[in-house]
Amino acid sequence: MKTRESSLASDSKVKNFIIYCINKKIIFMHPFTVLFWKKKLLFLGIFLINFPAILWGAESDMLRVICHVAMPWVIGNQVVEPLIYVDNQNNFIPCLAESYQIYDTYMDVYLRKNVVFQDGTCFDASSVIMNWDAYQRTASPYFTIDMRMGVKNIEAMSPYHLKIQFKDNGLTGLILVYLRSFYIYSKGYFKHSKGIYPPGNQGNMLKAGPWGTGPYILRQLSEETGTAILEKNPSYWQEDRPGINTVIMYGAKKYDTIAAHHLMKQGQADIFDAVMPSMIHIMAQSSDIHMAVKRPLSCFNSVFNMRKPNSPLRDIRIRKALNLLIDRRTLLKYISHQTARMTPFIFPLFDKEENLQPYPYEPENAKELLRAAGYDTNHSLSITIGYFASEKKMAYAIGAMLEEGGVRAHFQEYRSRYEFYKHFIKQGRGPEKPMENEIWDINIMHSGIYTNSVATHFGENFVSRGGYRWILPDPKADEMFFLAAKQKNLKMTEQSLKEMEKYLYHQYYMMPIYIRPTIIAVHKRVAGSPLSASGYLLNLKEIRFNGTP
């Protein structure tokens, strides 16, 4: 009879063999088929014998994740870590910093001791200085999380004590946002990257390697197949984390939304992080699936491309009319299936005392505004709506409401997230593809908070330097943002941004719809684990199989 120890040893050999095969491109795994890139009958025999225990078996010790929401960032957050992180309640907490104290002109940061990088080198103040030097020279984040906007210098006071000096008149109200997004990489990483700090905003992983101090080591990453394999970091500084030894992650390129729903229903995946509201009741019919609803401050909006030459959206009457043609409560009921929360603009409606309310549904007033702007039945306004494929229902619902008001709606569908971002986000795009050259007038966008502060929404969307900016430069919006960002702390900054929101709201600079939740499907064997950090990113180190300590 096979003992538990021998069975575990066998499973481990099988797991290592499969990982080896994937890394060597001998096989490509799929839950239903196996495509062999080399004719190896021996491999075929071993694989078929062990197939039930490899990936989809109930006793597997691998976590099987289908990740559609910012997969490179999710991976990066498992591999590298910042000085300050956020917990599963979205509170800022120390990470590689053990503690910190903020003063008017500087802050003291005390680092954790006995932390090592995944390549075995020690983490201390010199590691942070090395990253800061590379960051100053080469980093290219969105400006709302650019440390250089608020930090003058970082000085090592001792091996585990840093003094971060603030810039005079800098954006120091965002210091926690900066440090949340300042990931610390190993010396080996900078040798690999030739001294260049990684691109992006959240530890974006472009290549496998022992690059950080995080709970998992990235062993394999295939952009071609949308697959990643992470293994537990045996030297991680939190002794009881992570809770699972191996994670296999699949992105949208590997499994689309329909396939992901099917795999969850069949018990062939443990987590899917982007359940559509329309699928909740279907998924909930399975006793093996648990639904987790997280409520980040992420906004679901239709945005106006005012930068398009001669755009009618530059006329505030047109922007107001389009907003008054949208019946948001109908969208809330039939598109979000009552899972979302209403929002006037960016901040959610916390209570009835808020001054701002969602734009009302007033089609007759909208038609009057259109006529005043020169549009009627003989000369109708024509609008092109851009949308990612998964937002088709929303796009066509908005289009139908606009057409009821006499506006002609056309549609532009983006089949992949990469294509969508290519037509929307300025960041990383050259001058040959500016926003001004796009054909869309309205684009449906889900704007997630990747820093745990709504400040990034305001800065990136409405300030002249913003990476998502679709409005024309507005000096007053710029002034209000920088005034808010120079407050003494983040709480004061966000309070000041409420004044900016009132201004933007009365300019009708976008078409806010609602704040939709992150809906995560979870297999019962990991149900009960904390699942989310920073509102929508999966926090894999907290996940463990039920019954494990």
N, C-alpha and C positions, 0 to 999 in steps of 0.2 A: 504494500500500500504506500502511496506517495505521501510523504510527510509535508506539513505546511512549509517547513524550511526549504525542502527540495523544490516544492512548487514555486515558492517565491524566487528561488535562485533561477529556476527555469524561466519564469516570467521575465526576470531581469535580463537574462541572456537574449530572450526573444526581443525585448524592448531595445536593447543595445544594438542587436542585429538590424532591426528595422530602421533605427536612426542612422546606422552606418550605411544602409542601402540608400536611404533618402539622400544623405550627404554625398554619396558617390554617384548619385543619379542612376542607380541600378534599377530602382523601382519608383513608381509614383503612386502614392496611396490614395484610394477613393473608397468610400464605404461599400460600394457595390462591385467595383472592378479593380483590377490591378494591371497596369500597363508596364510591361517589362521592356526596358530600354536595351538590355543585353540578354541573350538567350542563355540562361543559366538554369538547367534543369534541377540542379541541386538546390538552388535558391527557391525555385518553384515548389519543390517538395517540402522544404522546411517551412515555407510561408503558409502553404495550405494546411499543414498539420497544426500549426500554431495559430491560424487565423482567428479563431474565436477569442483568444486571449490577448491579441495584439493591440487592438484599438477600441473596438466597440463592445467587448465583453463586460459583463457587469462587475467582474472582479478586477478589472484593469486599474492600475494605480496612476493612470494618466488622466489629467483633466482635459476634456475636449471642449474647446471654446470656439464658437463662431462669432467673430468680431467685425461688425460693420461700422462701428463708431470710432474713428480716429485710431485705427489699428497700429500704425507706426508709433503713435504717442503712448498707447497702452503698453506696447512692448518696451518702449524706452523707459516708462515709469517703473518697470520691473527690474531694469538693468542698471540704471543710473539714478542717483538721488540728489535732491537739492538740500540746502541748509535748512530750509523751512518747508514743511509740507502742509497738507490739509487732511483732517481725519474724515471718517465716514459721515460725520454730521456737518462737514464743510467748515470746520473751524481751523484756523491756522495753528499749527503745532510745530515744535522743534523736530527736526529729522537728524541730519548730520550735525546740526547744532544741538547741543544738549540744553542750552538756555541762551537767552539774549535779553538785552535791555536797551531801549531806544531813548535817546536824549534829543535835544533840539538840533545839534550840529553833527552828531555821530551816533553810532550804536556799538555796544560791546557784544561780541558773539563768542561763546565758550563752546568749543567743539567736543564731540564725544571722543573718548579714548578707546584704544583697543579695536578700532575699526580698520579693516584692511580691504584693499581693492581685490577684485576677483582674480587678478594676476599675482596676488601675494604681496604686493607692495603696501606700505603703510599709508594711512590717511592722517594728515595733520594740517597745520596752518599753511605749510609750504605747498600742499596740494591745492588749496583754495587760491593762493597767490598765483600759482602756475596757470590755473584756469582763468583767473581774472586778467592776467597778462594776455593770454590768447584771445579772450573775449574782447578786450579793448581794441585789439588789432584787427580781428577778423569776424566777429559775430554779426549776424544780420537778422535779428528778431523783429517782430512788430514793434513799433516805437513805444507803445504803451507798456511793454515789458522790457524795454532797453535800459539796463542798469546805468548806462552812461548818461541817461537823462537826470539821474538823481545822485549817483555815487561819484565822488571825486577820487577817492583812493581807498585801498584796503591794505592795512598794515598788520604784520604779525607782531604781537606784543610778547608772545611766548609760543611754544609749539602747539598749544591748544587754546590760544586766546587771540581773537582778531579785533581790530578796531576799524570800523567802516566809517569813513569820513564822508559827509554829505556835501554836495555842491551848493555854493551860495546861490540862492534863488532857484534851486533845482526842484524836481518833481518828487520831493521826499514823502509826500502823502501816499505814494505808491511803493514805498520801500519793501513792504511785505510781499507785494505782487512781484517785484523784481526778484527777491530772494526765492520765492516759490518757483520761479522759472529759470533760476541759475543752477544748472545741473553740474555736478562735479565729476570729471572724467579722469581716468588714470594716465600716468605718464606714457604707458604703452599706446593709449589711444592717440595722443598727440604725435607720437612717433609715426603711427600709421597714417594720420591725417596731414602730416608735414606741418604741424603747428597750427592747424586751422580749427577753430571752435565749430562744433556741428551747426548746420543750418536748422531753421525752424524754431519752434516755441516750447516744445515739451519733451526734450530728450529724444528727438526724432532719430530712430535707428535705421541706418542705411546698410550696415554690414554686421555680420555676427562676430562676436569676440568678447573677451573678458574686460569690458570697458569701464565698469563702474563698481559701486559698493552694494548694489541692489540685491534683493532676495533671490533673483533668478539670473542665470547666465544664459545668454542667447547663443545657442549651439548651431542653429541652422536658420537661414532666412532666405526665402526664394520669392523675389518680386514677381517672377514669371508665373508661379503657381499660386501665389498669395498664401503661402504656408510658412509658419515659424515654429521652431521647437525650442523650448526653454527648459533648463534643468536647475534644480535647487542649488543655491550657493551654499556649500557646506560651511563656509566661514562667515556667514551673515551675522551681523552684530546683535540682532534680536534672536536669542537662542531658540525661542519657540515658533519662529517664523522662517520660511513659509511653511504652510501646512501640507503641501503636496509636492511630490518629488519631480514630476515631469508635466509640462503643459504643452499640448499641441494646439496651435491656433490657426484658424482658417479665416481669411478675409472675404470680402464681397466678390473678389475676382474668382475665387474658388467656388463659393456657394452664394447664389443670390438669395433674396428674401424668401421666395417660395420654397427653394430647396432647404433653407435653414429651418423654416417652419416644419417641413416634412421630417427632417432629421431629428428635431426635438420630439415630435410626436412618436417617432419610431424608437426613441430611447437611444439614438446613436450620437447624441451630443449632450453635454452637460450644461452649457450656458449659451444663450443667444441674446445679444445685447441690444437688439433693435426690432422688437416685436411691433408690428403695425397695430394700431388700436382696433381695426376691423377684425384682427385675428385673435383677440383676447378670448372671446367666448369659445372659439374653436379649440384653442390651446388648453383652456381651462377644463375641457371635457376629459382630459387625460389625468388620471389619478397620480401619474408619475411626474407631472409638471407643476411647478409652483410659479406664480407670477409675482415679480417684485416691481413695484412702481416707485421710482425715484423722482423727486421734484427739484431739479436744478433751476437756476434762473435763466435757462436758455430760452431765447425768443424765437418764435416762428413768425416770419414777416414776409411781406412782398415789398421789395425795395424799388425805388424809382431811379432810372438812369438819366439823371439830369445832365450828365456830361455828354450825352449824345448830341451832336450838332443840331441846332434848331429844334430841340425837343420841346414839345408842348408842355412837358412836365415842369419846365422852368416857370410856368405861370401858376401861382399859388391857387388860383381858382380851379384849375384842372386837378391839382393834387387833392384839394379838398373835395371836389366832386367825386373823384374816384373812391375816396374813403367813404363818402356818404352813400355810395351805391352798394357797399358790402354789408350783408347781413351776417355779422359775426356770430350771433347766437345760433343761427342755422348751421354755420360751419362747425361751431363747438359741438352741436348735438349730433350731426350726421357724419362729419369727417373725423373728429377726435373721439366720438362716442362718449362724450362727457368726461374724458380723462384729463383734459387740459384745464388751465386757469385763465381767466380773462386778464388782459393787461391794457392799460391806456396807451402805453408807448413802450417803455423798456422795463421800468420797475413793476413788479406785480402788484395787484390790488390786495393789500394786507388787511385793510379795514374800510369801513364806510366813510371814514373821516377824510380820506384822500381827496385832494382838490380835483384831480384829473379823473375822468371816466373814459371808457372806451368810446371811440367815435360812434355816434348814433347811426342808425339806418334811416336815411331820409332821402329816398329816390327823387321826390319832386323837387326838393331844394337842390339836389345834385344836377338835375336837368336845367334848372334856372341858371346855375353857375356855368354849365357848359354853353348855354345860349349866350350868356354874357361874354364868354371867351371866344365866341364866333363859331360854335359848332351846333348844328341842328340836323334835321332829317335830310336836308339837301347837301350838307357838308358835315359828315359824321367824323368823330375822332376815331383814329385807328391805332390800336395798341398791340404790341407783340409781347406775349408772356413767355418767359423762359423758365424751365423747371427741370429738375432731376427726375428720372423715370418714376421713382417711388412716390413722387408728389403729384402724379397725374390727376388724381381725383380732385385734389385741392385746386390745381391749375384750371381745370375745366369748370369747377364750381364757381371760382372767381370770374372766369370768362363769361359764364352764363349770366351772372349777376350784372356784369358790366354791359353785356348786350341788352339786357332788360332796360337799361338806362340809355340805350341808343349808341353805345360805344362798340365798334367792331373789334373783335378779339381774334388774334392770330397766335399761334403757339410754336415754340421752339423747344424740343425735347433733347435732353442730354442723357445718353444711355449709360454713362459711367460717372462716378464722382470725380474722376480725374478730368473728364471733359467739362463737367460743370465748373470745377474750380478754375480751369483754364479760361473760361469765359466770364469769370466773375472776380477773382481775387487778383489784385495788382501785384501782391507780394511774389517775388520770384519771376515775374514776367518782364520781358524786355520792352523797349519803346516801340517795337514793331507791333505790339498787341495791346494798345491802351484801351481803357474802358470806352473812350470816345468812338472806337471803331466797332463796338458791339451793335447788333441789330435789335437786341431786346430793349423794351421800355420798362417792363416790370419783371423782376426775377424773384422767384420764391426761394427763400433762404432760411435755413435753420441755423441760427447763430449760437453756438455753444460757448459757455464760459470756460476757458481753459486755464484761468488763473484764480478762480474763486472770487472774482470781483467784477461788478457791472461796469467798472471804470473802463475795462477793455472794450465793451460795446460802444460806449460814447466816443472813445478816442479813435478806434479803428474805423468806425462808420461815418463820423460826422466832422472830424478834424482834418485839416488840409493834408497832414502827413499820414493819415490813416491808410492802412493796407486794403480796406474794403470800401473806401469812400466813393459813394455814387452821386453825392450832391456837388454843386459848384462850391468853390471855396467861400466860406462864410466867416468873415473876421470876428463876428460876435460869438459864434459857436467856438471858434478857436480860443478867444479870450476867456470864455466861461469855463472851458475845459482846463486850461492851464492854471486859472485861478483856483479851481477845485483841487487839482493835483498838487498844488503847493501848500495845502493845509498840513497841519502838524502830524496827522495820523490818518489811517484809512477810513475810520469811522467819520471823521470830519470831512474827508474828501467825498465820500458817498452822499453825505447830507448835502454838501454843496452841489453835487451833480443833480440833485432833485430840482434845483433851480434851472439848470441847463435843460433838463427834460421838459419843463414847462415851455421853455422857448422853442425847442424842437417840435414839440407837440402842436403848437399854434402855427408852425410853419408847414405842417403836414408833409414832413420830409420823407415819410415812408408810410406803408400800409400795414400797421401792426395787426396781427391776427389773434394769437394767444400764446401762452407759455405752455408748451406741451411737455409731458413727462418723458423720462426715459423708462421704457417698459422692458424688463429683462425676464426671459424665460429661464427657469432653473430646474434641472433634474433633481428629483427628491434626494438623491445621495449627497448633494451639496446644499440642499435647502437649509436656510437658517444662517448661512455665512454672510458676513457683511460684503456687499458687492460693489459699492461705488465710492469713488473719491473724486473731489472737485466737481461734484454734480453729475458727471456722466462717464468718467473714465473708470474702467474696471480696476479694482484694487486686488490683484490676484494673490498677494501674500497673505491676505486675511482668509482666503477660501480653504476649506478642508473638508474631507469626506466625513459624513456623519459617523459618530462613534470613535473618531480618532482624537487623541488629546490635543 
